[in-house]
Amino acid sequence: MTDYKETKEMTIESFQDFTEEGFTTSQALAAALEDCAVFMKKSETNFAGATIALSLIGLDNGLFPDYLEYLLKKVEKLSLSDDIKKDMDKVNTMLTAGDFSIEEDPKYLERVKLIFDE
């Protein structure tokens, strides 16, 4: 299994753990992001894997937080492997379909920027 796939699976498991604890989808996305933040900062692959996994989860549930939009723009600037590109294409297709609501939280977006900006 590739690092990318392992990162995706770990992120999905984190999200599922939070939903099992009674978090809403929105809350679980944010909690999983924070749960994975240190790991995400270790490599571009980890960053891309967690960001894409959370984006797919959000979009599958009809919601796309503004902080994920911000992080996806950072992923698009990376040189991506084929499996990452494939999932990024899926995210872009779902974004184009527009079957989701955008969740804006300026304060949380600023927090995400503090965590992930160098």
Residue, then its C-alpha position, 0 to 999 in steps of 0.5 A: m500500500t502506498d503512503y498516499k493510500e495509507t494516509k487516506e485510510m487513516t483520515i477516513e478512520s479518524f472521520q469515522d471515529f468522530t462520527e461514531e462519537g456523535f459529531t455532525t459531518s461538519q464537526a467530524l471533518a474539522a476534528a479529523l483535520e486537526d487530528c491529522a494536522v501534524f502528520m499532514k505537515k510531514s510530507e506533501t503526500n500526507f498533506a494531499g492524502a488527508t486533504i483529498a480524503l476529507s474533501l471527498i467525504g465532505l462532498d459525498n455528504g453534500l458539504f464543502p467547508d471553505y477551509l478544504e477549498y483553501l487546502l485543495k488549492k495548495v494540493e493543486k500546486l504540488s507535483l502529484s502521483d497518478d493515484i493522487k491525480k485520479d482522486m483529485d480529478k474525482v474531487n474536481t468532477m464533484l465540485t463541478a457538479g455543484d451538488f453541495s453547500i459551501e460552509e463558511d467559517p472565517k474564524y476556522l479558516e484563519r486557524v487552518k491558515l495558521i496551522f498550514d501556512e509556512 
